[in-house]
């Protein structure tokens, strides 16, 4: 080996990897995607956001964080709640998506971390609450204008940056209220913080000095609980890392501090090898790390009226950046998605509100019995748009941003599509949904082809035993989806 080659290798050894979006292998990151929330029926969704101490991280830096929290309804991915959360180092914030007295979705917390906007007094002593909104979809896409539509969907948490605790948010009031005696700063003046976002407030002309670059390390947990039924389905969010290298503090509402601002480079592990790709848009880099050719999970279905069931969640968390309405002029749906959100009749007039079939992407779905025999295709009973592309004789369609494919209506989802029940089909085994239909390809600037659609999710199984010494016993569990990733 000559000296030039040795010098070149040494040079490569000290050059750090370029910033690139990737799935975190250890469950911690700069952004968290929670694939599903619901307040349908008697279900509530409880979740946590954890900002651990910097002692757990390789770089010992202050880890007070400003976070953007966004909830998206499940049909067309319209934002129904958007707020900033300011979380001190080594703290955990918990909240619940539930319903108010009128059945409308709200977010309730008993924790004291500051938010912008500030939550109002809650209906339960010691709590604060904020309501979900239908302002971003009412009258927009004919998929329903009521608040009931906001009762299920998915949500995300994005780190905007680390808090510069010496920045004054008001006269004599630092971002953090230091208590001295070597006690880590915990308290933030929430009133002064909220005022900082008003006209002329501290953040209006700060130039971003109140935040430092994000460092990641966030993690969380969620569980869907049904108190009357006695069930709980728990899951961890998908964690993304390498999205941002600079702070991006933006006020609540609007489109700032989003996944679209991620670095336009992705890093994906395929067959044991990391592949890096570059993109013209940051959202494509995020989608690339989530694109899969197929999603798989196990299922049980009701048999002879036995109370068994499985709901399979398939959420397309970035779809709203690619899919527009039929009536949006001058825009086109972008790959890897191929279908616009339908709100028009064939003659160009609008369909009635609540009647939109959505944006029905063709897929192919199968279920396989536990013994591996009888590889039988099944068809979802989707009457409004069955296999519009005729890609496969057994093709089906996924029409929403958050899809619930159901054996037995476990979650009482309003967006559920039920699996056909037939004595010829296996009652348990595995379900496979193939997302690699025509056009479902995301292509990088280098020509790398990511086959399928960006998807996250899990399956929830419920079993009920009514013969336990005269008692009723419920069993519930969650299984993360398994995927096939294909990169050409």
C-alpha positions in Angstrom: 0.0 0.0 0.0 1.5 3.3 -1.0 1.8 6.5 1.1 -0.9 8.3 -0.8 -3.4 5.4 -0.2 -2.5 5.3 3.5 -2.9 9.1 3.8 -6.3 8.9 2.1 -7.5 6.2 4.5 -6.3 8.2 7.5 -8.1 11.2 6.2 -11.4 9.2 5.8 -11.0 7.9 9.3 -11.2 11.3 10.9 -14.0 12.7 8.7 -17.3 12.3 10.5 -20.3 10.8 8.8 -22.5 13.5 7.1 -25.7 14.2 9.0 -28.4 11.8 7.8 -31.8 10.8 8.9 -32.1 7.3 10.2 -34.1 5.1 12.5 -32.6 5.0 15.9 -31.4 1.5 16.9 -31.8 2.2 20.6 -35.2 3.8 20.7 -34.0 7.4 21.4 -33.9 10.3 19.0 -34.6 13.9 18.0 -38.1 13.0 16.8 -40.7 10.4 18.0 -43.5 9.1 15.9 -46.4 7.6 17.8 -48.3 5.5 15.2 -51.8 5.6 16.8 -53.9 7.4 19.3 -57.6 6.9 20.0 -60.4 8.3 22.1 -63.0 6.2 20.3 -65.5 4.3 22.4 -64.2 3.9 25.9 -60.6 4.0 24.9 -58.1 6.6 26.1 -54.5 7.0 25.0 -52.0 7.7 27.7 -48.4 8.5 26.7 -45.1 9.8 28.1 -42.2 11.9 26.7 -38.9 11.4 28.5 -36.0 13.8 28.5 -33.3 11.8 30.3 -30.3 13.3 32.1 -27.3 14.1 30.0 -25.3 11.6 32.1 -26.8 9.0 29.8 -25.4 10.6 26.7 -21.8 10.6 25.3 -21.8 14.4 25.2 -22.3 16.1 28.6 -24.5 19.1 27.5 -27.4 20.8 29.1 -30.5 18.9 28.0 -33.4 21.1 28.8 -35.4 20.9 25.5 -38.0 22.8 23.5 -40.3 20.3 21.8 -43.0 20.6 19.1 -45.9 18.2 19.7 -48.4 17.7 16.8 -51.5 15.5 16.5 -52.9 14.5 13.1 -56.4 13.1 12.5 -56.4 9.7 10.9 -58.2 10.3 7.6 -56.3 13.0 5.7 -53.5 13.8 8.2 -54.8 17.3 9.1 -53.3 18.8 12.2 -55.8 18.8 15.1 -53.5 20.0 17.9 -50.2 21.7 17.9 -48.3 23.1 20.9 -44.8 23.7 22.2 -43.6 21.7 25.2 -40.6 22.9 27.3 -39.2 20.0 29.2 -36.4 20.3 31.8 -33.5 17.9 31.9 -34.2 14.5 33.6 -38.0 14.9 33.5 -40.9 13.0 32.1 -44.1 14.5 30.8 -47.3 12.5 30.7 -50.7 13.2 29.2 -53.9 11.4 28.0 -56.0 11.8 24.9 -59.5 11.4 26.2 -63.0 13.0 25.8 -64.8 16.0 27.3 -68.4 15.9 28.6 -69.6 16.3 25.0 -67.5 13.4 23.7 -65.0 15.7 21.9 -61.3 14.8 22.1 -59.1 16.7 24.5 -55.6 16.3 25.9 -55.3 16.2 29.7 -52.2 16.3 31.9 -51.4 16.5 35.6 -47.8 17.5 35.0 -46.5 21.0 35.4 -44.1 21.5 32.4 -44.7 24.7 30.5 -46.6 24.7 27.2 -47.3 27.3 24.6 -50.2 27.9 24.4 -50.8 27.3 28.1 -53.4 24.6 28.8 -56.6 25.7 30.6 -57.9 24.4 34.0 -59.1 20.9 33.7 -62.4 19.3 34.6 -60.6 17.0 37.1 -58.9 18.6 40.1 -55.2 19.2 39.6 -55.3 18.8 35.8 -55.0 21.1 32.8 -56.5 20.5 29.4 -56.5 21.6 25.8 -59.1 20.8 23.1 -58.5 19.3 19.7 -59.6 21.4 16.8 -61.3 20.7 13.4 -60.3 24.0 11.9 -57.8 22.4 9.4 -60.3 20.0 7.9 -63.9 21.3 8.4 -65.3 21.8 4.9 -61.9 21.0 3.3 -62.0 17.4 1.9 -65.5 16.1 2.4 -64.2 13.4 4.8 -66.2 14.7 7.7 -66.2 18.1 9.5 -67.1 17.1 13.0 -64.7 16.8 16.0 -65.4 13.1 16.1 -63.0 12.7 13.2 -60.2 14.0 15.5 -60.7 11.2 18.0 -58.1 8.9 16.3 -54.9 9.4 14.3 -51.2 9.6 15.1 -48.9 12.2 16.7 -45.2 13.2 16.7 -42.7 14.9 19.0 -39.9 16.9 17.5 -37.0 18.5 19.3 -36.6 22.1 18.3 -33.4 22.6 20.3 -31.8 22.7 23.8 -32.8 25.5 26.1 -30.3 28.2 26.7 -31.1 28.7 30.4 -29.3 32.1 30.6 -31.6 33.7 28.0 -34.0 36.2 29.6 -37.6 35.6 28.7 -38.6 38.6 30.8 -36.9 41.4 32.8 -34.8 39.6 35.3 -36.4 36.2 34.5 -34.1 33.6 32.9 -35.4 30.8 30.9 -34.9 28.5 33.9 -35.4 29.5 37.5 -32.2 28.4 39.2 -32.7 27.4 42.8 -29.0 27.3 43.8 -27.3 24.8 46.2 -26.2 22.7 43.2 -29.8 21.7 42.5 -30.4 21.3 38.8 -32.7 23.9 37.4 -36.2 22.5 37.0 -38.8 25.3 37.0 -39.6 27.5 34.1 -41.7 30.6 34.5 -44.7 29.5 32.4 -46.4 32.9 32.4 -43.2 34.7 31.2 -42.6 32.0 28.7 -46.1 32.3 27.2 -45.7 36.1 27.0 -42.5 35.6 25.1 -44.5 34.5 22.1 -46.8 37.5 22.0 -46.1 40.5 19.8 -43.0 42.2 21.0 -42.1 39.3 23.3 -38.6 38.0 24.0 -38.8 35.4 21.1 -39.9 37.9 18.5 -36.5 39.5 17.9 -34.2 37.0 19.6 -32.7 35.5 16.5 -33.0 32.1 18.0 -30.6 32.8 20.9 -32.9 31.2 23.4 -32.1 27.7 22.0 -29.0 25.8 21.2 -28.6 23.0 18.6 -30.7 19.8 19.3 -29.0 16.8 20.7 -31.6 14.0 20.6 -32.0 11.4 23.3 -35.7 11.6 23.6 -37.8 8.5 24.2 -41.4 7.7 25.2 -44.1 5.2 25.6 -47.9 5.0 25.0 -50.7 2.7 25.9 -54.4 2.5 24.9 -56.5 1.7 27.9 -60.2 0.8 28.1 -61.3 1.0 31.7 -64.7 -0.7 31.5 -63.3 -3.6 29.4 -60.1 -3.9 31.4 -57.7 -3.9 28.5 -54.4 -2.2 27.8 -52.3 -2.1 24.6 -48.9 -0.6 25.0 -46.2 0.4 22.5 -43.1 2.5 22.0 -42.9 5.2 19.3 -40.5 5.0 16.4 -37.4 7.2 17.1 -35.6 9.2 14.3 -32.1 10.6 14.7 -29.9 12.9 12.6 -32.7 15.2 11.4 -31.5 18.6 12.5 -28.2 20.3 13.3 -29.4 23.7 14.2 -32.2 25.0 16.5 -35.5 25.8 14.9 -37.7 27.5 17.5 -41.1 28.4 16.1 -44.4 29.4 17.7 -47.2 27.0 18.2 -49.4 26.5 15.1 -48.3 26.9 11.5 -46.0 24.6 9.7 -42.7 25.5 11.3 -40.4 22.9 13.1 -41.6 20.0 11.1 -40.2 16.8 9.6 -40.0 18.6 6.3 -37.1 20.6 7.6 -34.9 17.5 8.1 -31.5 17.0 6.5 -32.0 15.9 2.9 -29.9 12.7 3.4 -31.1 9.3 4.6 -29.3 6.3 6.0 -31.1 3.0 5.8 -30.0 -0.5 6.9 -30.7 -3.0 4.2 -29.5 -6.6 4.4 -26.9 -5.7 7.0 -25.5 -2.8 5.1 -26.1 0.9 5.5 -27.1 2.7 2.3 -27.0 6.5 2.2 -29.1 8.6 -0.3 -29.5 12.3 -1.0 -32.8 14.0 -1.7 -34.1 17.4 -2.9 -36.5 17.6 0.1 -36.0 16.7 3.7 -39.4 15.0 4.0 -38.2 12.5 1.4 -35.2 11.6 3.6 -37.7 10.9 6.5 -39.9 8.9 4.3 -37.0 6.8 2.9 -36.1 5.4 6.3 -39.8 4.3 6.8 -40.4 2.9 3.3 -41.2 -0.9 3.3 -42.3 -3.2 0.6 -44.4 -5.3 3.0 -45.8 -5.2 6.5 -46.5 -8.4 8.5 -47.9 -9.4 11.8 -49.7 -12.2 13.6 -53.5 -12.3 14.0 -56.3 -14.1 15.7 -59.9 -13.7 14.5 -63.3 -14.4 16.1 -64.2 -18.2 15.8 -67.6 -19.6 16.6 -68.5 -16.3 18.3 -65.6 -16.5 20.7 -64.5 -13.0 21.8 -61.1 -12.9 20.0 -59.8 -10.2 17.8 -56.9 -8.3 16.2 -56.5 -4.8 14.9 -53.6 -4.1 12.6 -52.4 -0.4 12.5 -50.8 0.8 9.3 -50.0 4.6 9.5 -48.4 6.6 6.7 -47.0 9.4 8.9 -45.6 11.5 6.0 -48.5 11.0 3.5 -49.9 14.5 3.9 -46.7 15.9 2.4 -47.4 14.0 -0.8 -51.2 13.7 -1.3 -53.5 16.6 -2.2 -57.2 16.8 -2.9 -58.7 16.2 -6.3 -59.9 19.8 -6.2 -56.5 21.3 -5.4 -55.5 23.1 -8.6 -52.0 23.1 -9.9 -50.7 20.4 -7.6 -50.0 16.7 -8.2 -49.6 13.8 -5.9 -45.9 12.9 -5.4 -44.2 9.5 -5.4 -44.3 7.1 -3.7 -48.0 7.8 -3.3 -50.1 7.7 -6.4 -53.7 8.7 -5.5 -55.2 12.1 -4.7 -57.7 12.5 -1.8 -61.1 12.2 -3.5 -63.7 14.9 -2.8 -65.3 15.2 -6.3 -67.8 13.3 -8.3 -67.1 12.3 -11.9 -68.8 15.5 -13.1 -66.5 17.7 -11.0 -69.0 18.6 -8.3 -68.2 17.9 -4.7 -69.5 14.8 -3.0 -71.5 15.3 0.3 -69.4 15.9 3.4 -68.4 12.7 5.2 -68.7 10.6 2.0 -65.1 10.9 0.7 -63.5 7.5 0.2 -60.1 9.0 0.9 -57.0 8.4 -1.2 -57.1 4.7 -1.8 -53.7 3.3 -2.6 -53.7 -0.2 -4.1 -52.1 -3.0 -2.0 -52.1 -6.8 -2.0 -53.0 -8.6 1.2 -52.9 -12.2 2.3 -53.3 -14.3 5.5 -51.5 -17.5 6.1 -52.5 -20.2 8.7 -50.2 -21.3 11.4 -49.3 -24.6 9.7 -48.2 -22.7 6.5 -50.8 -24.4 4.3 -53.7 -22.9 2.4 -52.0 -19.7 1.3 -55.3 -18.0 0.7 -55.8 -14.4 -0.5 -58.4 -12.3 1.1 -60.1 -9.1 0.1 -61.1 -6.3 2.4 -64.8 -5.4 2.0 -64.1 -1.9 0.6 -67.3 -1.1 -1.4 -66.4 2.4 -2.4 -63.2 1.8 -4.3 -62.3 -1.9 -4.7 -59.1 -2.4 -6.6 -59.3 0.6 -8.9 -56.0 -0.2 -10.6 -56.5 -4.0 -11.2 -52.8 -4.6 -10.3 -53.6 -7.9 -8.8 -56.8 -10.0 -8.8 -56.8 -9.8 -5.0 -55.6 -6.3 -4.6 -57.2 -4.1 -1.9 -56.9 -0.4 -1.0 -55.6 1.6 2.0 -57.5 4.9 1.9 -56.6 6.8 5.1 -53.4 8.2 6.6 -54.0 6.0 9.6 -55.5 2.6 8.6 -57.0 0.1 11.0 -57.4 -3.4 9.5 -59.6 -5.3 11.8 -60.4 -8.9 12.8 -63.2 -8.4 15.3 -63.3 -4.6 15.8 -61.0 -4.5 18.8 -60.6 -0.7 19.0 -64.0 0.4 17.7 -62.2 2.5 15.1 -64.3 4.7 12.8 -61.7 4.2 10.2 -61.6 0.4 10.4 -61.8 -1.9 7.4 -62.8 -5.4 8.4 -61.2 -8.6 7.2 -63.6 -10.9 5.5 -64.7 -13.8 7.8 -65.0 -17.1 6.1 -64.8 -20.7 7.3 -62.4 -21.4 4.5 -59.9 -18.9 5.7 -57.4 -19.6 8.6 -58.6 -18.1 11.9 -55.1 -17.4 13.1 -51.7 -17.1 11.7 -50.0 -14.1 10.0 -51.3 -11.3 7.9 -49.2 -9.8 5.1 -49.8 -6.5 3.3 -47.7 -5.7 0.3 -47.2 -2.0 -0.5 -45.2 -2.4 -3.7 -47.8 -1.7 -6.2 -47.2 0.3 -9.5 -45.8 3.7 -8.7 -44.9 3.0 -5.1 -41.3 3.8 -5.4 -39.3 6.7 -3.9 -36.2 7.5 -6.0 -33.2 9.5 -4.7 -31.0 11.9 -6.6 -28.6 9.1 -7.1 -31.3 6.9 -8.6 -31.7 4.6 -5.5 -35.2 3.2 -5.5 -36.9 2.6 -2.2 -39.8 0.2 -3.0 -43.1 0.5 -1.1 -44.7 3.2 1.1 -43.5 4.9 4.3 -45.4 3.1 7.1 -45.3 2.6 10.9 -47.6 0.6 13.2 -48.3 -2.5 15.3 -51.0 -5.1 16.0 -53.3 -5.4 19.0 -54.8 -8.7 20.1 -57.7 -9.2 22.5 -58.9 -12.4 24.1 -61.7 -12.8 26.6 -62.1 -15.8 28.9 -65.5 -16.1 30.5 -64.9 -19.2 32.5 -62.3 -18.4 35.2 -64.1 -19.7 38.3 -67.2 -17.8 37.3 -65.2 -14.7 36.6 -64.4 -12.9 33.3 -60.7 -12.4 32.4 -59.4 -10.1 29.7 -56.0 -10.6 27.9 -54.5 -8.0 25.6 -51.2 -7.6 24.0 -49.3 -5.6 21.3 -46.9 -6.7 18.7 -44.8 -4.3 16.5 -45.1 -4.8 12.8 -42.4 -6.6 10.9 -41.3 -5.3 7.6 -39.5 -6.2 4.4 -37.3 -3.5 3.0 -36.2 -3.4 -0.6 -33.8 -0.9 -2.1 -32.7 -1.1 -5.7 
